[in-house]
Amino acid sequence: MPRLFVAISLPEDVRERLGLLSGGVPGARWVDPENLHLTLRFIGEVDGGWAEDIMSALGGVSAKAFELALAGVGHWGTKERATAIWAGVEKNPGLSHLQSKIESSLVRLGLEPEGRKFAPHVTLARLTGSPGARVAKFIADHNLFRMPPFRVTGFTLFSSFLSRGGAIYTPEVEYALLEP
């Protein structure tokens, strides 16, 4: 059964630049640049009937296109036991509005509300037993990371299948945002 999530696909030049950050942390499994994205809502495993309903509900989401900028890096977990490294996203009302509309449409459909507060980021690596000092050094070395804004003109419903080589993400449906 596929796992579904809604995300913003990143332009190729943004993925390439983020890919250049990969390295220098033992125990890190770096996300392949072609799989880098900004998750708006993780849905989880669903059967075919639910998937169709989800596709339809997302088709009713109406929001305007916007500019988005990535800035800074950080980690999840504690200083001693970090679980992931991510690139940050500058505060953005357009992004918050889009995520809220997606969340509302999925909850109206009958999905459980997302339990965590939306914290926009792009996961760069998942960590297993990475030394805290090396994670801290990576964060310090790349803390001033910043990219010029790029235009977000849509969002995508992805399916995810876990394989021995990692997750395989497949775009299922792309949804356009409104141009002002």
C-alpha positions, 0 to 999 in steps of 0.5 A: 500500500502506498504512503502518500504525502503532499509537497512542493517540488524544488527546482533543479538548481535548488536541489543541486545547490542543496546537494552540495551541502551533503557530506562531513557528518558520519552516520548521515544518510543524505537525501538524493538531490532528486528526492529533495522536497518541502513536505506540506502534509504527510498523509500515510498509507491509504487504499485506492478509494481513499487515494482517489478522494484525496486527489479530488479534495486537493484539486479543490485547493485554491491558493496564489503562487508565491516566492519562497526562499531557503535560509539556514540549516538546523537539526531535529533531535537533541544536541547529543542525538540528532535525527535529521539535518534540514535546510530552513525556509524563510517565514512566508505567508503564502506558504502558510496559507497553502499549507493551511488550505491543504490541511483543511481540505484533508480534514474535511475529507475525514483524515485526522488533523496533523498533530504537529505544528507545521515547521517548513523545512527540506530534509537533507539527511537522516542521522543514525549515531552521528557524533553531536560535535560533527552535527554541530560543526555542520550546522555552524559551517552552513548556518549562513546558507541562503538561496535566492527566492524561487517561484512556487507555482504548484504542489504535488501529491506524491506516493512513497515506496520504501526500498532497500536503497531508500524511499522512492518518490513518485509524483501522482498528481500536480496541482497548479496555484493561481497566478495573480 
